[in-house]
Amino acid sequence: MAEASYPDGLLYHPAHDWARIDPAETGLATFGITWYAQDSLGEVVFCELPPPGTAVTAGEPYAEVESVKAVSDVVAPLSGEIVEVNESLADAPQEINEDPYGEGWLVKVRLSDPAEREQLMDAAAYTSSLSG
């Protein structure tokens, strides 16, 4: 299991999801769940991701992650259209536990409203929200 971390440079949703805006193409973002979320879930055994072309809405569930403890909805931190899913999670869902910000990413999304990013938290604010 990965060590607790909340990388700078990511944007965080209160439902324990993160978005990484592509610096080369600001209309594209990668989504995943935070260390806190995967730690709370425990060992991830299955991940159900929607296919490319699916529209996602900020604050609404778009996927499910199943662990030995529970099934949990994954909430979109930003709105847009899924352009890629992490196919490797079908065979290796534990990547979500082992590397939630790297190999454990979930989907890539073409953003429909990049201004929504202003509603998300930076690493310091997110970390603070966990202790509050």
C-alpha positions in Angstrom: 0.0 0.0 0.0 1.2 3.5 -0.8 2.4 5.9 1.8 0.0 8.8 2.7 0.5 11.6 0.3 -1.4 14.5 -1.3 0.8 15.8 -4.2 1.0 19.5 -5.0 -0.1 20.2 -8.5 -3.3 18.2 -8.2 -6.8 19.5 -7.6 -8.9 17.8 -4.9 -12.7 17.3 -4.6 -14.2 17.0 -1.1 -15.4 13.5 -2.0 -11.7 12.3 -2.0 -11.1 12.4 -5.8 -8.3 14.2 -7.6 -7.8 15.8 -11.0 -4.5 16.5 -12.8 -4.8 19.1 -15.5 -2.5 18.4 -18.4 0.0 21.3 -18.4 0.4 21.0 -22.2 -3.3 20.8 -22.9 -5.4 22.6 -20.2 -8.6 21.1 -21.6 -7.5 17.6 -20.7 -7.5 16.1 -17.1 -6.7 12.8 -15.5 -8.9 11.7 -12.6 -8.4 9.3 -9.7 -9.1 8.7 -6.0 -6.9 10.1 -3.2 -4.7 8.2 -0.9 -7.3 8.8 1.8 -10.1 7.2 -0.3 -8.1 4.1 -1.2 -6.9 3.7 2.4 -10.5 4.0 3.7 -11.7 1.4 1.2 -8.9 -1.1 1.9 -7.7 -3.6 -0.7 -9.3 -2.7 -4.0 -10.4 -5.9 -5.9 -12.5 -4.5 -8.8 -13.0 -1.2 -10.6 -15.9 -0.5 -12.9 -15.1 2.4 -15.3 -17.4 3.9 -18.0 -16.4 3.6 -21.6 -14.8 6.5 -23.6 -17.4 8.9 -24.8 -19.3 8.9 -21.5 -20.1 12.4 -20.2 -19.3 13.1 -16.6 -20.6 15.9 -14.4 -18.7 17.5 -11.6 -19.9 16.2 -8.2 -21.7 13.2 -9.7 -20.7 9.5 -9.5 -19.2 8.1 -12.7 -17.5 4.9 -11.6 -17.4 2.3 -8.8 -14.5 0.9 -6.9 -15.0 -2.3 -5.0 -12.8 -3.4 -2.1 -12.9 -6.2 0.3 -14.8 -3.9 2.7 -17.3 -2.1 0.4 -18.4 -0.8 -3.0 -17.9 3.0 -3.3 -19.0 5.5 -6.0 -16.3 7.6 -7.5 -17.3 11.2 -8.0 -16.1 13.4 -10.9 -14.1 16.4 -9.7 -14.8 18.2 -13.0 -17.2 17.9 -16.0 -16.4 16.7 -19.4 -16.2 13.6 -21.7 -14.1 10.5 -21.0 -11.5 10.1 -23.7 -9.5 7.3 -22.1 -9.9 4.7 -19.3 -7.1 3.0 -17.5 -7.5 -0.5 -19.0 -4.8 -2.0 -16.8 -7.0 -1.7 -13.8 -9.2 -4.6 -15.1 -6.3 -7.0 -14.5 -4.6 -5.1 -11.7 -7.1 -3.1 -9.6 -4.5 -3.1 -6.7 -2.7 -0.3 -8.6 -5.2 2.0 -7.1 -3.9 1.1 -3.6 -0.2 0.9 -4.6 0.0 4.1 -6.7 -3.2 6.2 -6.5 -1.7 9.2 -8.3 0.3 7.3 -10.9 -0.5 3.8 -12.3 -3.8 3.9 -10.4 -5.4 6.7 -12.3 -8.9 6.0 -13.5 -9.9 8.1 -16.5 -8.8 10.9 -18.8 -11.4 13.6 -19.5 -11.7 16.3 -22.1 -13.1 19.1 -19.9 -16.3 20.9 -20.8 -15.9 23.8 -18.3 -12.2 24.3 -17.3 -13.4 27.1 -15.0 -14.9 24.5 -12.6 -11.3 23.9 -11.4 -11.8 27.1 -9.2 -14.2 25.0 -7.0 -11.6 22.4 -6.2 -9.0 22.4 -3.4 -5.2 22.5 -3.6 -3.2 19.9 -1.6 -2.9 22.1 1.5 -6.7 22.8 1.7 -7.6 19.2 1.1 -5.2 17.9 3.7 -6.6 20.5 6.2 -10.2 19.3 5.3 -9.2 15.7 6.4 -8.3 16.8 9.9 -11.3 19.1 10.3 
